[in-house]
Amino acid sequence: MRSIWNGAISFGLVSIPIKLMNATESHSISFRQIHLDDGGRIRYRKVCELEDTEVESSEIGKAYEEADGTLIPITDEDLAALPLPTARTIEIVAFVPADRIDPLQMDTAYYLSANGVPATKPYVLLREALKRSKKVAVAKFALRGRERLGMLRVVDDVIAMHGLLWPDEIRATDDVAPDDGVTVRDKELDLADALMDTLGGVDLDTLHDDYREAVEELITAKAEGHEAPAAPAEKDGGKVLDLMAALEKSVSAAKQSRGADGEGDGDAEVHPLPAGRSGSRRSARTAPKEVGGKKSTSTAKKTTAKKTAAKTAAKTATKKTPARKSTTKTAAKTSTGSSAKSSGSSTGSRTAAKKTAAAKKTPAKKTTAARKKASA
Protein backbone atom coordinates (compact mmCIF):
# COMPACT_ATOMS: atom_id res chain seq x y z
CA MET A 1 0.00 0.00 0.00
CA ARG A 2 1.16 3.49 -0.84
CA SER A 3 1.25 6.34 1.64
CA ILE A 4 -0.98 9.26 0.65
CA TRP A 5 -0.27 11.56 3.62
CA ASN A 6 2.40 11.94 6.29
CA GLY A 7 1.76 13.52 9.66
CA ALA A 8 1.31 12.66 13.32
CA ILE A 9 -1.35 11.58 15.80
CA SER A 10 -1.57 13.95 18.74
CA PHE A 11 -3.36 13.33 22.03
CA GLY A 12 -2.31 15.38 25.00
CA LEU A 13 1.45 15.80 24.90
CA VAL A 14 1.96 12.51 23.04
CA SER A 15 2.81 12.75 19.33
CA ILE A 16 2.99 9.66 17.08
CA PRO A 17 4.47 10.06 13.58
CA ILE A 18 2.29 8.11 11.14
CA LYS A 19 1.70 7.42 7.47
CA LEU A 20 -1.83 7.44 6.04
CA MET A 21 -2.91 4.77 3.51
CA ASN A 22 -6.24 3.96 1.89
CA ALA A 23 -7.85 0.97 3.63
CA THR A 24 -10.33 0.25 0.84
CA GLU A 25 -10.25 -0.18 -2.91
CA SER A 26 -12.90 -0.19 -5.60
CA HIS A 27 -13.40 -3.26 -7.77
CA SER A 28 -16.20 -1.81 -9.85
CA ILE A 29 -15.79 -2.02 -13.62
CA SER A 30 -15.38 1.29 -15.41
CA PHE A 31 -16.37 1.98 -19.01
CA ARG A 32 -15.08 4.38 -21.65
CA GLN A 33 -17.26 6.50 -23.84
CA ILE A 34 -17.08 5.72 -27.54
CA HIS A 35 -18.51 7.06 -30.79
CA LEU A 36 -21.30 4.64 -31.81
CA ASP A 37 -20.74 5.15 -35.55
CA ASP A 38 -17.09 4.14 -35.70
CA GLY A 39 -16.18 3.02 -32.12
CA GLY A 40 -13.75 5.91 -31.67
CA ARG A 41 -12.79 6.88 -28.12
CA ILE A 42 -14.45 10.00 -26.68
CA ARG A 43 -12.04 12.08 -24.57
CA TYR A 44 -12.48 15.14 -22.41
CA ARG A 45 -9.93 17.83 -23.05
CA LYS A 46 -9.14 20.71 -20.75
CA VAL A 47 -9.46 23.87 -22.75
CA CYS A 48 -8.92 27.47 -21.66
CA GLU A 49 -12.03 29.48 -22.47
CA LEU A 50 -10.08 32.69 -23.15
CA GLU A 51 -7.49 31.23 -25.51
CA ASP A 52 -9.61 28.32 -26.81
CA THR A 53 -6.60 26.04 -26.52
CA GLU A 54 -5.96 22.81 -24.68
CA VAL A 55 -3.77 23.10 -21.56
CA GLU A 56 -1.73 20.55 -19.58
CA SER A 57 -2.26 19.60 -15.93
CA SER A 58 0.85 21.48 -14.82
CA GLU A 59 -0.77 24.73 -16.03
CA ILE A 60 -3.99 24.21 -14.06
CA GLY A 61 -4.55 25.73 -10.59
CA LYS A 62 -7.49 26.35 -8.17
CA ALA A 63 -9.84 29.28 -7.82
CA TYR A 64 -12.95 30.09 -5.81
CA GLU A 65 -15.93 31.35 -7.81
CA GLU A 66 -17.97 34.18 -6.31
CA ALA A 67 -21.72 34.50 -6.81
CA ASP A 68 -21.21 37.02 -9.60
CA GLY A 69 -18.79 34.69 -11.42
CA THR A 70 -15.58 36.33 -10.23
CA LEU A 71 -12.74 33.81 -9.78
CA ILE A 72 -10.34 34.20 -6.85
CA PRO A 73 -7.13 32.16 -7.35
CA ILE A 74 -6.00 29.99 -4.37
CA THR A 75 -2.60 28.31 -4.42
CA ASP A 76 -1.35 25.24 -2.53
CA GLU A 77 1.01 27.52 -0.63
CA ASP A 78 -1.93 29.61 0.54
CA LEU A 79 -3.65 26.50 1.91
CA ALA A 80 -0.49 25.17 3.56
CA ALA A 81 0.01 28.49 5.37
CA LEU A 82 -3.44 28.39 7.01
CA PRO A 83 -3.23 28.68 10.83
CA LEU A 84 -4.67 25.18 11.45
CA PRO A 85 -3.24 22.81 14.08
CA THR A 86 -4.56 19.92 11.96
CA ALA A 87 -2.60 20.82 8.83
CA ARG A 88 -0.17 17.93 9.46
CA THR A 89 -1.67 16.46 12.60
CA ILE A 90 -4.54 14.14 13.45
CA GLU A 91 -5.65 15.82 16.65
CA ILE A 92 -7.69 13.62 18.99
CA VAL A 93 -10.34 15.70 20.73
CA ALA A 94 -12.27 13.00 22.67
CA PHE A 95 -12.68 9.31 23.44
CA VAL A 96 -16.29 8.09 23.25
CA PRO A 97 -18.20 4.75 23.10
CA ALA A 98 -18.44 3.37 19.57
CA ASP A 99 -22.25 3.49 19.55
CA ARG A 100 -22.09 7.28 19.87
CA ILE A 101 -20.98 7.49 16.22
CA ASP A 102 -23.83 7.45 13.72
CA PRO A 103 -22.98 5.10 10.80
CA LEU A 104 -24.44 7.74 8.46
CA GLN A 105 -21.40 9.89 9.20
CA MET A 106 -18.85 7.27 8.14
CA ASP A 107 -16.91 7.99 4.96
CA THR A 108 -13.60 6.77 3.53
CA ALA A 109 -11.49 4.43 5.70
CA TYR A 110 -7.72 4.69 6.18
CA TYR A 111 -4.99 2.65 7.87
CA LEU A 112 -2.52 4.48 10.12
CA SER A 113 1.00 3.05 10.15
CA ALA A 114 3.78 3.94 12.59
CA ASN A 115 6.34 6.06 10.73
CA GLY A 116 9.71 4.88 11.97
CA VAL A 117 11.02 2.96 14.98
CA PRO A 118 10.54 5.79 17.54
CA ALA A 119 6.82 5.85 16.70
CA THR A 120 6.29 2.17 17.47
CA LYS A 121 6.01 2.42 21.27
CA PRO A 122 3.48 5.28 21.44
CA TYR A 123 1.56 3.69 18.53
CA VAL A 124 1.18 0.40 20.43
CA LEU A 125 0.27 2.33 23.59
CA LEU A 126 -2.62 4.10 21.86
CA ARG A 127 -3.76 0.86 20.20
CA GLU A 128 -3.87 -1.08 23.46
CA ALA A 129 -5.57 1.81 25.29
CA LEU A 130 -8.34 1.83 22.67
CA LYS A 131 -8.72 -1.95 22.96
CA ARG A 132 -8.97 -1.97 26.73
CA SER A 133 -11.33 0.98 26.99
CA LYS A 134 -13.57 -0.36 24.16
CA LYS A 135 -13.87 3.23 22.97
CA VAL A 136 -13.08 5.09 19.77
CA ALA A 137 -11.20 8.35 19.34
CA VAL A 138 -12.81 11.35 17.68
CA ALA A 139 -10.24 13.45 15.83
CA LYS A 140 -9.85 16.38 13.43
CA PHE A 141 -7.44 16.36 10.50
CA ALA A 142 -6.80 18.24 7.26
CA LEU A 143 -6.57 16.36 3.97
CA ARG A 144 -6.78 17.45 0.34
CA GLY A 145 -7.38 21.08 1.09
CA ARG A 146 -9.99 20.89 3.84
CA GLU A 147 -10.37 19.98 7.50
CA ARG A 148 -12.23 16.78 8.24
CA LEU A 149 -13.63 14.82 11.16
CA GLY A 150 -12.37 11.31 11.85
CA MET A 151 -12.88 8.31 14.09
CA LEU A 152 -9.97 6.11 15.19
CA ARG A 153 -10.55 2.46 16.12
CA VAL A 154 -8.56 -0.79 16.22
CA VAL A 155 -8.81 -3.30 13.37
CA ASP A 156 -6.82 -6.46 14.14
CA ASP A 157 -3.50 -4.93 15.30
CA VAL A 158 -3.75 -1.73 13.29
CA ILE A 159 -5.25 1.66 14.11
CA ALA A 160 -7.78 2.55 11.43
CA MET A 161 -9.36 5.94 10.83
CA HIS A 162 -12.77 6.54 9.28
CA GLY A 163 -13.37 9.91 7.74
CA LEU A 164 -16.62 11.32 9.17
CA LEU A 165 -19.06 13.77 7.71
CA TRP A 166 -19.67 16.84 9.81
CA PRO A 167 -23.00 16.74 11.66
CA ASP A 168 -24.41 19.57 9.53
CA GLU A 169 -23.69 17.48 6.39
CA ILE A 170 -26.28 14.87 7.40
CA ARG A 171 -29.69 15.67 6.01
CA ALA A 172 -32.79 15.54 8.21
CA THR A 173 -35.25 12.65 7.77
CA ASP A 174 -38.44 14.68 8.17
CA ASP A 175 -39.34 14.56 4.48
CA VAL A 176 -38.50 10.87 4.11
CA ALA A 177 -40.38 9.15 6.96
CA PRO A 178 -43.75 7.49 6.09
CA ASP A 179 -47.08 8.77 7.38
CA ASP A 180 -47.80 8.21 11.07
CA GLY A 181 -51.29 6.84 10.34
CA VAL A 182 -50.02 3.32 9.58
CA THR A 183 -50.28 0.82 12.45
CA VAL A 184 -48.63 -2.58 12.74
CA ARG A 185 -50.30 -5.44 14.59
CA ASP A 186 -48.53 -7.63 17.14
CA LYS A 187 -49.08 -10.75 15.01
CA GLU A 188 -47.32 -9.07 12.09
CA LEU A 189 -44.41 -8.15 14.34
CA ASP A 190 -44.25 -11.75 15.64
CA LEU A 191 -44.06 -13.08 12.08
CA ALA A 192 -41.41 -10.51 11.19
CA ASP A 193 -39.39 -11.62 14.25
CA ALA A 194 -39.79 -15.27 13.21
CA LEU A 195 -38.56 -14.44 9.70
CA MET A 196 -35.53 -12.62 11.11
CA ASP A 197 -34.70 -15.57 13.38
CA THR A 198 -35.11 -18.06 10.54
CA LEU A 199 -32.85 -16.16 8.17
CA GLY A 200 -30.28 -15.90 10.96
CA GLY A 201 -26.83 -14.38 10.49
CA VAL A 202 -24.37 -14.38 7.61
CA ASP A 203 -20.61 -14.49 7.27
CA LEU A 204 -19.82 -11.16 5.59
CA ASP A 205 -16.65 -12.64 4.08
CA THR A 206 -18.79 -14.92 1.89
CA LEU A 207 -20.66 -12.04 0.23
CA HIS A 208 -19.49 -10.87 -3.20
CA ASP A 209 -20.46 -8.59 -6.06
CA ASP A 210 -22.73 -10.64 -8.36
CA TYR A 211 -23.21 -7.71 -10.73
CA ARG A 212 -19.47 -7.27 -11.31
CA GLU A 213 -19.05 -11.00 -11.98
CA ALA A 214 -21.91 -10.93 -14.49
CA VAL A 215 -20.35 -7.94 -16.30
CA GLU A 216 -16.97 -9.73 -16.43
CA GLU A 217 -18.64 -12.81 -17.98
CA LEU A 218 -20.35 -10.57 -20.52
CA ILE A 219 -17.05 -8.89 -21.46
CA THR A 220 -15.28 -12.28 -21.78
CA ALA A 221 -18.05 -13.68 -23.95
CA LYS A 222 -17.99 -10.68 -26.31
CA ALA A 223 -14.19 -10.70 -26.49
CA GLU A 224 -14.19 -14.38 -27.52
CA GLY A 225 -17.02 -13.90 -30.03
CA HIS A 226 -19.59 -15.87 -28.06
CA GLU A 227 -23.18 -14.97 -27.35
CA ALA A 228 -23.91 -12.96 -24.25
CA PRO A 229 -25.20 -15.01 -21.27
CA ALA A 230 -29.01 -15.17 -21.13
CA ALA A 231 -30.68 -13.12 -18.46
CA PRO A 232 -32.44 -15.13 -15.71
CA ALA A 233 -36.23 -15.20 -15.69
CA GLU A 234 -37.71 -12.39 -13.68
CA LYS A 235 -39.56 -13.27 -10.51
CA ASP A 236 -43.21 -12.41 -10.23
CA GLY A 237 -43.62 -8.98 -8.71
CA GLY A 238 -46.60 -6.86 -7.86
CA LYS A 239 -48.23 -5.38 -4.84
CA VAL A 240 -48.32 -7.18 -1.52
CA LEU A 241 -52.05 -7.52 -0.96
CA ASP A 242 -51.90 -9.55 2.26
CA LEU A 243 -48.96 -8.71 4.51
CA MET A 244 -49.65 -11.59 6.92
CA ALA A 245 -49.78 -14.14 4.10
CA ALA A 246 -46.56 -12.77 2.61
CA LEU A 247 -44.79 -13.00 5.98
CA GLU A 248 -46.02 -16.56 6.57
CA LYS A 249 -44.86 -17.66 3.11
CA SER A 250 -41.51 -15.97 3.66
CA VAL A 251 -40.97 -17.78 6.98
CA SER A 252 -41.95 -21.13 5.42
CA ALA A 253 -39.67 -20.59 2.41
CA ALA A 254 -36.75 -19.55 4.64
CA LYS A 255 -37.17 -22.66 6.81
CA GLN A 256 -37.27 -24.94 3.76
CA SER A 257 -34.22 -23.25 2.26
CA ARG A 258 -32.17 -23.54 5.44
CA GLY A 259 -33.29 -27.16 5.86
CA ALA A 260 -32.23 -28.03 2.30
CA ASP A 261 -28.83 -26.38 2.78
CA GLY A 262 -28.24 -28.18 6.07
CA GLU A 263 -27.73 -24.88 7.87
CA GLY A 264 -30.60 -24.92 10.27
CA ASP A 265 -29.56 -23.50 13.61
CA GLY A 266 -32.81 -24.16 15.48
CA ASP A 267 -33.32 -26.84 18.12
CA ALA A 268 -34.26 -30.27 16.87
CA GLU A 269 -37.91 -31.20 17.35
CA VAL A 270 -38.48 -34.62 18.93
CA HIS A 271 -41.56 -36.53 17.74
CA PRO A 272 -42.73 -39.60 19.76
CA LEU A 273 -42.98 -42.81 17.74
CA PRO A 274 -46.45 -44.38 17.27
CA ALA A 275 -47.44 -47.27 19.57
CA GLY A 276 -45.90 -50.60 18.50
CA ARG A 277 -42.92 -48.92 16.72
CA SER A 278 -40.84 -47.85 19.67
CA GLY A 279 -38.14 -50.30 20.67
CA SER A 280 -38.64 -52.35 17.49
CA ARG A 281 -35.48 -54.37 18.05
CA ARG A 282 -36.51 -55.25 21.58
CA SER A 283 -40.01 -56.25 20.39
CA ALA A 284 -38.54 -58.42 17.66
CA ARG A 285 -36.45 -60.32 20.19
CA THR A 286 -39.28 -60.69 22.72
CA ALA A 287 -42.01 -61.61 20.22
CA PRO A 288 -41.11 -65.32 19.81
CA LYS A 289 -41.22 -65.85 23.57
CA GLU A 290 -44.63 -64.25 23.82
CA VAL A 291 -46.00 -66.30 20.93
CA GLY A 292 -44.58 -69.53 22.40
CA GLY A 293 -46.17 -68.81 25.74
CA LYS A 294 -49.54 -68.26 24.12
CA LYS A 295 -49.32 -71.54 22.22
CA SER A 296 -48.56 -73.61 25.33
CA THR A 297 -51.39 -71.92 27.21
CA SER A 298 -53.91 -72.62 24.46
CA THR A 299 -52.75 -76.24 24.23
CA ALA A 300 -53.26 -76.72 27.95
CA LYS A 301 -56.73 -75.21 27.69
CA LYS A 302 -57.64 -77.55 24.80
CA THR A 303 -56.30 -80.58 26.67
CA THR A 304 -58.32 -79.72 29.76
CA ALA A 305 -61.45 -79.29 27.67
CA LYS A 306 -60.93 -82.70 26.03
CA LYS A 307 -60.43 -84.36 29.41
CA THR A 308 -63.66 -82.89 30.66
CA ALA A 309 -65.53 -84.07 27.58
CA ALA A 310 -64.10 -87.59 27.96
CA LYS A 311 -65.13 -87.81 31.61
CA THR A 312 -68.63 -86.62 30.81
CA ALA A 313 -68.98 -89.18 28.02
CA ALA A 314 -67.69 -91.94 30.30
CA LYS A 315 -70.19 -91.13 33.03
CA THR A 316 -73.06 -91.12 30.54
CA ALA A 317 -72.05 -94.47 29.08
CA THR A 318 -71.72 -96.04 32.55
CA LYS A 319 -75.23 -95.05 33.53
CA LYS A 320 -76.78 -96.59 30.41
CA THR A 321 -75.03 -100.01 30.28
CA PRO A 322 -73.44 -102.02 33.12
CA ALA A 323 -71.11 -103.72 30.68
CA ARG A 324 -69.69 -100.36 29.67
CA LYS A 325 -68.44 -99.92 33.24
CA SER A 326 -66.06 -102.85 32.99
CA THR A 327 -64.98 -101.82 29.55
CA THR A 328 -64.29 -98.34 30.80
CA LYS A 329 -62.20 -99.71 33.67
CA THR A 330 -60.25 -101.89 31.25
CA ALA A 331 -59.68 -98.92 28.99
CA ALA A 332 -58.67 -96.80 31.97
CA LYS A 333 -56.13 -99.43 33.10
CA THR A 334 -54.79 -99.73 29.57
CA SER A 335 -54.55 -95.97 29.35
CA THR A 336 -52.86 -95.78 32.74
CA GLY A 337 -50.32 -98.45 31.79
CA SER A 338 -49.45 -96.80 28.54
CA SER A 339 -49.16 -93.43 30.28
CA ALA A 340 -46.78 -94.88 32.86
CA LYS A 341 -44.53 -96.38 30.14
CA SER A 342 -44.32 -93.13 28.20
CA SER A 343 -43.75 -90.87 31.24
CA GLY A 344 -40.04 -91.66 31.39
CA SER A 345 -39.32 -90.73 27.79
CA SER A 346 -41.72 -87.84 27.11
CA THR A 347 -42.71 -84.52 28.65
CA GLY A 348 -45.80 -83.78 30.69
CA SER A 349 -47.51 -82.24 27.72
CA ARG A 350 -47.22 -85.48 25.70
CA THR A 351 -48.65 -87.52 28.59
CA ALA A 352 -51.62 -85.22 28.72
CA ALA A 353 -52.08 -85.63 24.98
CA LYS A 354 -52.05 -89.46 25.22
CA LYS A 355 -54.53 -89.43 28.08
CA THR A 356 -56.79 -87.26 26.00
CA ALA A 357 -56.49 -89.61 23.04
CA ALA A 358 -57.31 -92.65 25.22
CA ALA A 359 -60.29 -90.88 26.66
CA LYS A 360 -61.53 -90.16 23.16
CA LYS A 361 -61.26 -93.80 22.10
CA THR A 362 -63.00 -95.22 25.24
CA PRO A 363 -66.59 -94.19 24.38
CA ALA A 364 -66.26 -95.86 21.01
CA LYS A 365 -65.14 -99.18 22.54
CA LYS A 366 -67.96 -99.05 25.10
CA THR A 367 -70.57 -98.56 22.41
CA THR A 368 -69.24 -101.50 20.34
CA ALA A 369 -69.32 -103.91 23.29
CA ALA A 370 -72.85 -102.92 24.18
CA ARG A 371 -74.10 -103.51 20.65
CA LYS A 372 -72.57 -107.03 20.57
CA LYS A 373 -74.35 -108.05 23.81
CA ALA A 374 -77.65 -106.65 22.59
CA SER A 375 -77.46 -108.63 19.36
CA ALA A 376 -76.61 -111.85 21.29
C-alpha positions in Angstrom: 0.0 0.0 0.0 1.2 3.5 -0.8 1.2 6.3 1.6 -1.0 9.3 0.6 -0.3 11.6 3.6 2.4 11.9 6.3 1.8 13.5 9.7 1.3 12.7 13.3 -1.4 11.6 15.8 -1.6 14.0 18.7 -3.4 13.3 22.0 -2.3 15.4 25.0 1.5 15.8 24.9 2.0 12.5 23.0 2.8 12.7 19.3 3.0 9.7 17.1 4.5 10.1 13.6 2.3 8.1 11.1 1.7 7.4 7.5 -1.8 7.4 6.0 -2.9 4.8 3.5 -6.2 4.0 1.9 -7.9 1.0 3.6 -10.3 0.2 0.8 -10.2 -0.2 -2.9 -12.9 -0.2 -5.6 -13.4 -3.3 -7.8 -16.2 -1.8 -9.9 -15.8 -2.0 -13.6 -15.4 1.3 -15.4 -16.4 2.0 -19.0 -15.1 4.4 -21.7 -17.3 6.5 -23.8 -17.1 5.7 -27.5 -18.5 7.1 -30.8 -21.3 4.6 -31.8 -20.7 5.2 -35.6 -17.1 4.1 -35.7 -16.2 3.0 -32.1 -13.7 5.9 -31.7 -12.8 6.9 -28.1 -14.5 10.0 -26.7 -12.0 12.1 -24.6 -12.5 15.1 -22.4 -9.9 17.8 -23.1 -9.1 20.7 -20.7 -9.5 23.9 -22.7 -8.9 27.5 -21.7 -12.0 29.5 -22.5 -10.1 32.7 -23.1 -7.5 31.2 -25.5 -9.6 28.3 -26.8 -6.6 26.0 -26.5 -6.0 22.8 -24.7 -3.8 23.1 -21.6 -1.7 20.6 -19.6 -2.3 19.6 -15.9 0.8 21.5 -14.8 -0.8 24.7 -16.0 -4.0 24.2 -14.1 -4.6 25.7 -10.6 -7.5 26.3 -8.2 -9.8 29.3 -7.8 -13.0 30.1 -5.8 -15.9 31.4 -7.8 -18.0 34.2 -6.3 -21.7 34.5 -6.8 -21.2 37.0 -9.6 -18.8 34.7 -11.4 -15.6 36.3 -10.2 -12.7 33.8 -9.8 -10.3 34.2 -6.9 -7.1 32.2 -7.4 -6.0 30.0 -4.4 -2.6 28.3 -4.4 -1.3 25.2 -2.5 1.0 27.5 -0.6 -1.9 29.6 0.5 -3.6 26.5 1.9 -0.5 25.2 3.6 0.0 28.5 5.4 -3.4 28.4 7.0 -3.2 28.7 10.8 -4.7 25.2 11.4 -3.2 22.8 14.1 -4.6 19.9 12.0 -2.6 20.8 8.8 -0.2 17.9 9.5 -1.7 16.5 12.6 -4.5 14.1 13.4 -5.6 15.8 16.6 -7.7 13.6 19.0 -10.3 15.7 20.7 -12.3 13.0 22.7 -12.7 9.3 23.4 -16.3 8.1 23.2 -18.2 4.8 23.1 -18.4 3.4 19.6 -22.3 3.5 19.6 -22.1 7.3 19.9 -21.0 7.5 16.2 -23.8 7.4 13.7 -23.0 5.1 10.8 -24.4 7.7 8.5 -21.4 9.9 9.2 -18.8 7.3 8.1 -16.9 8.0 5.0 -13.6 6.8 3.5 -11.5 4.4 5.7 -7.7 4.7 6.2 -5.0 2.7 7.9 -2.5 4.5 10.1 1.0 3.0 10.2 3.8 3.9 12.6 6.3 6.1 10.7 9.7 4.9 12.0 11.0 3.0 15.0 10.5 5.8 17.5 6.8 5.9 16.7 6.3 2.2 17.5 6.0 2.4 21.3 3.5 5.3 21.4 1.6 3.7 18.5 1.2 0.4 20.4 0.3 2.3 23.6 -2.6 4.1 21.9 -3.8 0.9 20.2 -3.9 -1.1 23.5 -5.6 1.8 25.3 -8.3 1.8 22.7 -8.7 -2.0 23.0 -9.0 -2.0 26.7 -11.3 1.0 27.0 -13.6 -0.4 24.2 -13.9 3.2 23.0 -13.1 5.1 19.8 -11.2 8.3 19.3 -12.8 11.4 17.7 -10.2 13.5 15.8 -9.8 16.4 13.4 -7.4 16.4 10.5 -6.8 18.2 7.3 -6.6 16.4 4.0 -6.8 17.5 0.3 -7.4 21.1 1.1 -10.0 20.9 3.8 -10.4 20.0 7.5 -12.2 16.8 8.2 -13.6 14.8 11.2 -12.4 11.3 11.8 -12.9 8.3 14.1 -10.0 6.1 15.2 -10.5 2.5 16.1 -8.6 -0.8 16.2 -8.8 -3.3 13.4 -6.8 -6.5 14.1 -3.5 -4.9 15.3 -3.8 -1.7 13.3 -5.3 1.7 14.1 -7.8 2.5 11.4 -9.4 5.9 10.8 -12.8 6.5 9.3 -13.4 9.9 7.7 -16.6 11.3 9.2 -19.1 13.8 7.7 -19.7 16.8 9.8 -23.0 16.7 11.7 -24.4 19.6 9.5 -23.7 17.5 6.4 -26.3 14.9 7.4 -29.7 15.7 6.0 -32.8 15.5 8.2 -35.2 12.7 7.8 -38.4 14.7 8.2 -39.3 14.6 4.5 -38.5 10.9 4.1 -40.4 9.2 7.0 -43.7 7.5 6.1 -47.1 8.8 7.4 -47.8 8.2 11.1 -51.3 6.8 10.3 -50.0 3.3 9.6 -50.3 0.8 12.4 -48.6 -2.6 12.7 -50.3 -5.4 14.6 -48.5 -7.6 17.1 -49.1 -10.8 15.0 -47.3 -9.1 12.1 -44.4 -8.2 14.3 -44.2 -11.7 15.6 -44.1 -13.1 12.1 -41.4 -10.5 11.2 -39.4 -11.6 14.2 -39.8 -15.3 13.2 -38.6 -14.4 9.7 -35.5 -12.6 11.1 -34.7 -15.6 13.4 -35.1 -18.1 10.5 -32.8 -16.2 8.2 -30.3 -15.9 11.0 -26.8 -14.4 10.5 -24.4 -14.4 7.6 -20.6 -14.5 7.3 -19.8 -11.2 5.6 -16.6 -12.6 4.1 -18.8 -14.9 1.9 -20.7 -12.0 0.2 -19.5 -10.9 -3.2 -20.5 -8.6 -6.1 -22.7 -10.6 -8.4 -23.2 -7.7 -10.7 -19.5 -7.3 -11.3 -19.0 -11.0 -12.0 -21.9 -10.9 -14.5 -20.3 -7.9 -16.3 -17.0 -9.7 -16.4 -18.6 -12.8 -18.0 -20.3 -10.6 -20.5 -17.1 -8.9 -21.5 -15.3 -12.3 -21.8 -18.0 -13.7 -24.0 -18.0 -10.7 -26.3 -14.2 -10.7 -26.5 -14.2 -14.4 -27.5 -17.0 -13.9 -30.0 -19.6 -15.9 -28.1 -23.2 -15.0 -27.3 -23.9 -13.0 -24.2 -25.2 -15.0 -21.3 -29.0 -15.2 -21.1 -30.7 -13.1 -18.5 -32.4 -15.1 -15.7 -36.2 -15.2 -15.7 -37.7 -12.4 -13.7 -39.6 -13.3 -10.5 -43.2 -12.4 -10.2 -43.6 -9.0 -8.7 -46.6 -6.9 -7.9 -48.2 -5.4 -4.8 -48.3 -7.2 -1.5 -52.0 -7.5 -1.0 -51.9 -9.6 2.3 -49.0 -8.7 4.5 -49.7 -11.6 6.9 -49.8 -14.1 4.1 -46.6 -12.8 2.6 -44.8 -13.0 6.0 -46.0 -16.6 6.6 -44.9 -17.7 3.1 -41.5 -16.0 3.7 -41.0 -17.8 7.0 -42.0 -21.1 5.4 -39.7 -20.6 2.4 -36.8 -19.6 4.6 -37.2 -22.7 6.8 -37.3 -24.9 3.8 -34.2 -23.2 2.3 -32.2 -23.5 5.4 -33.3 -27.2 5.9 -32.2 -28.0 2.3 -28.8 -26.4 2.8 -28.2 -28.2 6.1 -27.7 -24.9 7.9 -30.6 -24.9 10.3 -29.6 -23.5 13.6 -32.8 -24.2 15.5 -33.3 -26.8 18.1 -34.3 -30.3 16.9 -37.9 -31.2 17.4 -38.5 -34.6 18.9 -41.6 -36.5 17.7 -42.7 -39.6 19.8 -43.0 -42.8 17.7 -46.5 -44.4 17.3 -47.4 -47.3 19.6 -45.9 -50.6 18.5 -42.9 -48.9 16.7 -40.8 -47.8 19.7 -38.1 -50.3 20.7 -38.6 -52.3 17.5 -35.5 -54.4 18.1 -36.5 -55.3 21.6 -40.0 -56.3 20.4 -38.5 -58.4 17.7 -36.5 -60.3 20.2 -39.3 -60.7 22.7 -42.0 -61.6 20.2 -41.1 -65.3 19.8 -41.2 -65.9 23.6 -44.6 -64.3 23.8 -46.0 -66.3 20.9 -44.6 -69.5 22.4 -46.2 -68.8 25.7 -49.5 -68.3 24.1 -49.3 -71.5 22.2 -48.6 -73.6 25.3 -51.4 -71.9 27.2 -53.9 -72.6 24.5 -52.7 -76.2 24.2 -53.3 -76.7 27.9 -56.7 -75.2 27.7 -57.6 -77.5 24.8 -56.3 -80.6 26.7 -58.3 -79.7 29.8 -61.4 -79.3 27.7 -60.9 -82.7 26.0 -60.4 -84.4 29.4 -63.7 -82.9 30.7 -65.5 -84.1 27.6 -64.1 -87.6 28.0 -65.1 -87.8 31.6 -68.6 -86.6 30.8 -69.0 -89.2 28.0 -67.7 -91.9 30.3 -70.2 -91.1 33.0 -73.1 -91.1 30.5 -72.0 -94.5 29.1 -71.7 -96.0 32.5 -75.2 -95.0 33.5 -76.8 -96.6 30.4 -75.0 -100.0 30.3 -73.4 -102.0 33.1 -71.1 -103.7 30.7 -69.7 -100.4 29.7 -68.4 -99.9 33.2 -66.1 -102.8 33.0 -65.0 -101.8 29.6 -64.3 -98.3 30.8 -62.2 -99.7 33.7 -60.2 -101.9 31.2 -59.7 -98.9 29.0 -58.7 -96.8 32.0 -56.1 -99.4 33.1 -54.8 -99.7 29.6 -54.5 -96.0 29.3 -52.9 -95.8 32.7 -50.3 -98.5 31.8 -49.4 -96.8 28.5 -49.2 -93.4 30.3 -46.8 -94.9 32.9 -44.5 -96.4 30.1 -44.3 -93.1 28.2 -43.8 -90.9 31.2 -40.0 -91.7 31.4 -39.3 -90.7 27.8 -41.7 -87.8 27.1 -42.7 -84.5 28.6 -45.8 -83.8 30.7 -47.5 -82.2 27.7 -47.2 -85.5 25.7 -48.7 -87.5 28.6 -51.6 -85.2 28.7 -52.1 -85.6 25.0 -52.1 -89.5 25.2 -54.5 -89.4 28.1 -56.8 -87.3 26.0 -56.5 -89.6 23.0 -57.3 -92.7 25.2 -60.3 -90.9 26.7 -61.5 -90.2 23.2 -61.3 -93.8 22.1 -63.0 -95.2 25.2 -66.6 -94.2 24.4 -66.3 -95.9 21.0 -65.1 -99.2 22.5 -68.0 -99.1 25.1 -70.6 -98.6 22.4 -69.2 -101.5 20.3 -69.3 -103.9 23.3 -72.9 -102.9 24.2 -74.1 -103.5 20.7 -72.6 -107.0 20.6 -74.3 -108.1 23.8 -77.7 -106.6 22.6 -77.5 -108.6 19.4 -76.6 -111.9 21.3 
